[in-house]
Amino acid sequence: MYRQRLGELDFFEDLPSRWPRFPVQIAFGVACFAVAWLTREFIDLFSNGAGPFSIIYPAIMISTLYGRWQAGLVTFALAFLHAWYFVLPFENSFAFENPQDLARTIVNGSAALVILFFAEVFRAAVRFAAAERDAELHNRELLMIELEHRTKNNFAMVSSLLSMQQRRSDSEDVKQALSSAAARVQSFAAIHETIYTSSRYSDKLSLRPYLEALLAHLQSGLFATRPVRIDLACDPVEIPRDRAVAFGLIVNELVTNAARHAFPAGQAGVITVSYHEQPNAPWVLAICDDGCGYDDASEAAAAGSGLGKTLMTSFATTAGGEIKVDHLEVGTCVRVVETELD
């Protein structure tokens, strides 16, 4: 959505249909004249008779821009006649002190009408441009909705194909690889949907709600029947969408690895996801667990090598960071640390 600009205001655009338009425009023109008249009276307190027609011009312009040419014409007629009759040297009279003042008065009136004309042309051009822009935004919105729909369908199709191929395979290694691929596709789909629905009109994303939604999805999908809890500690920050996507994919990969390798045989535990930013310090995304940690057999299967490590390294590079793994006395902590400060 966009914020309406001052030049696009039109008091009659959303006027209720039961209100007669022309009388309202007359009233608007009279109101603009009244403001001009009060301004004229205030100026006369300090400089009586200075520039008798000077206040007419901005009043006509404002009246036309926001009340259309009908309101501008009403303001012009009232303000011009008022200045001629009450302000010129012979007050309460249309007579001129100098006969040549008639020509000057006609020139002033013509200048006011020129301002009215160009104000109306400008107003109409702005409204036309705004209507074209709104139509373009509407079409773009329809295209985005269609793209989102097709993307979700493509994710679902790829996941279904991988699952079908998994069921047909006789090799346990192939089945496990296809299962991991299907899980990644499903997670990508969930991350894509979260990003799309939360920040469709912004280049930045509020990180905490995004991670909360992602972790809720992982909690229900991976630990619905297991005594493992996922906690989140995240600073209230907004980050670029590309970095948020990379963070989501890293978190998904590491939490999935922890579900498979850190808590075997129904072991209870906690996975903590944290993100912190400090002034003049690198940001840090950490995914830590209090599970069994890595041994020689599980390290390669979990995050030590293979596709998972390749993916996480790529995601970390996209986010502008690097991965550091800490093997704790109890559990494992994987940190993504910013490589270059902004």
C-alpha positions in Angstrom: 0.0 0.0 0.0 1.0 3.6 -0.4 0.6 6.8 1.6 -1.6 9.3 -0.2 0.3 12.4 -1.3 -0.9 15.9 -0.7 -1.2 16.5 -4.4 -3.6 13.5 -4.8 -6.1 14.7 -2.2 -9.6 15.2 -3.7 -12.3 16.0 -1.2 -15.0 14.9 -3.6 -13.5 11.6 -4.5 -15.2 9.8 -1.7 -18.2 12.1 -1.3 -21.3 10.2 -0.3 -23.6 9.8 -3.3 -26.5 11.3 -1.3 -24.7 14.6 -1.1 -25.2 16.9 -4.1 -21.8 17.5 -5.6 -22.2 21.0 -7.1 -23.7 22.7 -3.9 -20.8 21.1 -1.9 -18.3 22.6 -4.4 -19.9 26.0 -4.1 -19.6 25.7 -0.3 -16.0 24.7 -0.6 -15.3 27.7 -2.9 -17.1 30.0 -0.4 -15.0 28.6 2.4 -11.7 29.2 0.5 -12.9 32.8 -0.2 -13.7 33.3 3.5 -10.2 32.2 4.4 -8.7 34.6 1.8 -11.0 37.4 3.1 -9.9 36.9 6.7 -6.3 36.8 5.6 -6.9 40.1 3.7 -8.4 41.7 6.8 -5.4 40.6 8.9 -3.0 42.1 6.3 -4.9 45.4 6.3 -4.2 45.8 10.0 -0.6 46.4 9.1 -0.7 47.6 5.5 -4.1 48.8 4.4 -4.7 48.4 0.6 -1.4 46.6 -0.1 -1.8 44.2 -3.0 -5.6 44.1 -3.2 -5.5 41.0 -5.5 -2.5 39.2 -4.1 -4.5 36.9 -1.8 -6.8 35.8 -4.6 -4.2 33.7 -6.4 -3.3 31.2 -3.7 -7.0 31.0 -2.7 -8.1 30.1 -6.3 -5.2 27.6 -6.7 -6.1 25.8 -3.4 -9.8 25.8 -4.2 -9.2 24.4 -7.6 -6.7 21.7 -6.6 -8.8 20.3 -3.9 -12.4 21.3 -4.9 -12.0 21.1 -8.7 -12.6 23.9 -11.2 -16.2 24.6 -10.1 -15.0 25.5 -6.6 -12.1 27.5 -8.0 -14.5 29.5 -10.2 -16.7 30.3 -7.1 -13.6 31.4 -5.2 -12.4 33.5 -8.1 -15.7 35.3 -8.6 -16.2 36.1 -4.9 -12.6 37.1 -4.2 -12.2 39.2 -7.3 -15.5 41.1 -6.9 -14.8 41.6 -3.2 -11.3 43.1 -3.9 -12.6 45.3 -6.7 -15.6 46.6 -4.7 -14.3 46.8 -1.1 -10.5 47.1 -1.3 -9.7 49.3 -4.3 -9.3 53.0 -3.6 -13.0 53.8 -4.0 -14.5 51.5 -1.4 -18.1 50.2 -1.8 -17.8 51.1 -5.5 -16.7 49.6 -8.8 -15.5 53.0 -9.9 -11.7 53.5 -10.5 -9.6 56.4 -9.2 -7.6 56.2 -12.4 -9.4 55.1 -15.6 -6.3 53.1 -16.5 -6.9 50.9 -13.4 -9.6 49.1 -15.4 -6.9 47.5 -17.7 -4.9 46.5 -14.7 -7.9 45.0 -13.0 -8.7 43.0 -16.2 -5.1 41.8 -16.3 -5.2 40.7 -12.7 -8.5 38.8 -13.3 -7.0 37.2 -16.4 -4.0 36.1 -14.4 -6.3 34.6 -11.8 -8.2 32.6 -14.5 -4.9 31.4 -15.9 -4.0 30.1 -12.5 -7.4 28.4 -12.2 -7.0 26.7 -15.6 -3.5 25.3 -14.9 -4.4 24.3 -11.4 -7.3 22.2 -12.9 -5.0 20.8 -15.5 -2.5 19.8 -12.9 -5.2 18.3 -10.7 -6.6 16.2 -13.5 -3.1 15.1 -14.5 -2.3 14.0 -11.0 -5.5 12.1 -10.6 -5.0 10.4 -14.0 -1.4 9.4 -13.0 -2.6 8.2 -9.6 -5.4 6.1 -11.2 -2.8 4.5 -13.6 -0.5 3.8 -10.7 -3.3 2.2 -8.7 -4.3 0.0 -11.6 -0.6 -1.0 -12.0 -0.3 -1.8 -8.3 -3.5 -3.8 -8.5 -2.3 -5.8 -11.5 1.1 -6.4 -9.8 -0.8 -7.6 -6.7 -2.7 -10.1 -8.8 0.5 -11.3 -10.4 2.1 -11.7 -7.0 -0.9 -13.7 -5.8 -0.7 -15.9 -8.9 3.0 -16.4 -8.5 2.6 -17.3 -4.8 -0.1 -19.8 -5.7 2.1 -21.4 -8.4 5.1 -21.5 -6.1 3.1 -23.3 -3.4 1.8 -25.8 -5.9 5.4 -26.4 -7.2 6.6 -27.0 -3.7 3.8 -29.4 -3.1 4.4 -31.3 -6.4 8.2 -31.7 -5.7 7.5 -32.9 -2.2 4.9 -35.4 -3.5 7.3 -36.7 -6.2 10.1 -37.2 -3.6 7.8 -39.0 -1.2 6.5 -41.2 -4.0 10.0 -42.1 -5.1 11.0 -42.8 -1.5 8.1 -45.4 -1.2 9.2 -47.1 -4.4 12.9 -47.4 -3.5 14.3 -50.6 -1.9 17.5 -49.0 -0.6 17.4 -47.6 2.9 20.1 -45.1 2.1 18.1 -43.8 -0.9 14.9 -43.7 1.2 16.7 -41.6 3.9 18.2 -39.3 1.3 14.8 -38.8 -0.4 13.2 -38.3 3.0 15.7 -35.6 3.9 15.1 -33.9 0.5 11.3 -34.0 1.0 11.7 -32.5 4.5 13.8 -29.7 3.2 11.3 -28.9 0.4 8.5 -28.8 2.9 10.5 -26.5 5.2 11.4 -24.3 2.2 7.7 -24.1 1.5 6.9 -23.1 5.1 9.6 -20.5 5.1 8.4 -19.1 1.8 4.9 -18.8 3.0 5.9 -17.1 6.3 8.1 -14.6 4.4 5.4 -13.9 1.8 2.5 -13.3 4.3 4.5 -11.2 6.8 6.4 -8.8 4.5 4.9 -8.7 1.1 5.4 -4.9 0.8 8.7 -4.4 2.6 12.3 -5.2 1.9 12.8 -5.9 5.6 11.3 -8.4 8.0 10.8 -8.4 11.8 13.0 -11.3 12.8 11.4 -12.5 16.0 7.9 -13.1 14.8 9.3 -14.8 11.7 11.5 -17.2 13.8 8.6 -17.8 16.2 6.4 -19.0 13.3 9.2 -21.1 11.9 10.0 -22.7 15.2 6.4 -23.4 15.9 6.2 -25.3 12.6 9.4 -27.3 13.5 8.1 -28.0 17.0 4.9 -29.5 15.8 6.5 -31.3 12.9 9.6 -32.8 14.7 8.8 -33.0 18.4 5.0 -33.3 18.6 5.4 -36.7 20.5 8.9 -36.2 21.8 10.0 -34.4 25.1 12.1 -31.8 23.3 11.4 -28.1 23.6 12.6 -25.3 21.3 13.2 -21.9 23.0 13.8 -18.6 21.2 15.8 -15.6 22.4 15.9 -12.9 19.7 16.5 -9.2 19.8 13.6 -7.1 18.4 15.2 -6.2 15.1 14.3 -5.9 11.4 16.7 -7.4 8.9 16.8 -7.6 5.1 14.5 -10.3 3.7 17.4 -12.2 2.0 19.2 -12.5 5.3 16.0 -13.6 7.0 15.5 -16.3 4.4 19.0 -17.6 4.9 18.6 -17.6 8.7 15.4 -19.5 8.4 17.0 -22.2 6.2 19.9 -22.5 8.6 17.7 -22.8 11.6 15.5 -25.4 9.8 18.6 -27.5 8.8 20.2 -27.4 12.3 17.0 -28.1 14.3 16.2 -31.0 11.9 19.7 -32.3 12.4 19.3 -32.0 16.2 16.0 -33.9 16.0 17.7 -36.8 14.2 21.0 -37.0 16.0 21.0 -35.1 19.3 18.1 -36.7 21.1 18.0 -40.4 20.4 15.6 -43.0 21.9 13.2 -40.4 23.3 15.8 -38.4 25.2 14.4 -35.1 26.6 16.1 -31.8 26.0 16.1 -28.2 24.9 17.1 -26.6 21.6 17.8 -22.8 22.0 17.7 -20.5 19.0 19.1 -17.0 19.7 20.0 -13.9 17.7 21.7 -10.8 19.1 23.0 -7.6 17.7 25.2 -5.1 19.5 26.4 -1.7 18.2 29.9 -1.9 16.6 29.8 -5.7 17.0 29.0 -8.6 14.7 25.5 -10.1 14.9 25.4 -13.7 16.0 22.8 -16.4 15.2 23.2 -19.4 17.5 21.4 -22.8 17.5 22.4 -24.8 20.6 21.1 -28.1 22.1 21.8 -30.0 25.3 21.7 -33.4 23.5 24.3 -36.1 23.2 26.6 -34.2 21.0 28.6 -35.6 18.1 30.5 -38.8 18.1 32.6 -40.2 15.2 29.7 -42.0 13.7 27.1 -39.3 13.9 29.2 -36.2 13.1 29.4 -36.9 9.3 25.7 -37.8 9.2 24.6 -34.7 11.1 26.5 -31.6 10.1 30.1 -32.5 9.6 29.9 -33.2 5.9 27.6 -33.8 3.0 24.7 -31.8 1.6 23.6 -30.4 5.0 27.0 -28.8 5.6 27.1 -27.5 2.0 23.7 -26.0 2.3 24.4 -24.3 5.7 27.7 -22.9 4.4 26.0 -21.5 1.4 23.1 -20.0 3.5 25.6 -18.5 5.9 27.5 -16.8 3.1 24.3 -15.5 1.7 23.5 -14.0 5.1 27.0 -12.4 5.3 28.3 -14.7 8.0 30.3 -17.8 8.6 29.6 -20.9 10.6 31.4 -21.9 13.8 30.7 -25.2 15.6 31.3 -25.5 19.3 31.3 -29.1 20.8 30.2 -28.4 24.3 30.5 -30.6 27.4 26.8 -31.2 27.0 25.4 -30.8 23.5 26.5 -28.7 20.6 26.3 -25.1 19.6 26.4 -23.9 16.0 26.9 -20.1 15.5 26.6 -18.0 12.4 28.7 -14.9 13.0 28.8 -11.8 10.8 32.0 -11.7 8.8 32.0 -8.0 8.0 30.4 -5.1 9.9 28.1 -2.8 8.0 
